[in-house]
Amino acid sequence: MTALARIPRPAPAITGPLALAPGRLHEGCGPARHTWAMLVAGALAGPVLWIAPAWATDRPEPCGFARFAEPGRFLFVTPDHRPDLLWCMEEALRSGAVPLVVADLPGLPGLTPVRRLHLAAEEGGSRAAQPPLGLILTPGEGGAPGVQSRWHMAPAHLPHADRWHLARRRDRSAPPADWHLSGHPGAWAFNKM
């Protein structure tokens, strides 16, 4: 364990009950996992590095996510090979150059790559004013081993309002919980289920 890992870091409230520990890796899963990542990006300042496979067909569309975060803040990286997805994320976290690094993965990473990403984020925190935040977006119900927290998000829209079901399924410092999320940036409403 490194000295950085022993230093307790406060979990900043991104918005409402959504709190993500900086300098750690968090997982988003479910059919609205991209929306969850945009929600987090919109709550933070600074550039966002979004890593997705070159062969992916469901890439974020700036017109679609503009209501969550300013599209000009995003840098997109599209590696051609699977191993390069996690390598890009690790190097970006280690550099501390951006406050948020998102990797849209085609499958679940193993425990060793997750540990490497935690260590890279901690090291990046020594190079930046605030430790970078790492988000991995995994298909289906998720289940990456060793992540700090796992969040599942799915649409639960009403006839005249956008709404999502947000579930904290795993967190090292908080119990599982469920909310209905509605509203817009700056005015999100979390209703506990």
Secondary structure, DSSP 8 states (H G I E B T S, - for coil): --HHHHS-----EEETTEE--TTSEEEEESTTHHHHHHHHHHHS-S-EEEE--TT-S----HHHHTTTS-GGGEEEE--SSHHHHHHHHHHHHHHT-SSEEEEE-SS---HHHHHHHHHHHHHHHTTSSS--EEEEE-STT---TT-SEEEEEEE--BTTB-EEEEEEEEESSS--EEEEEEEETTEEEEEE-
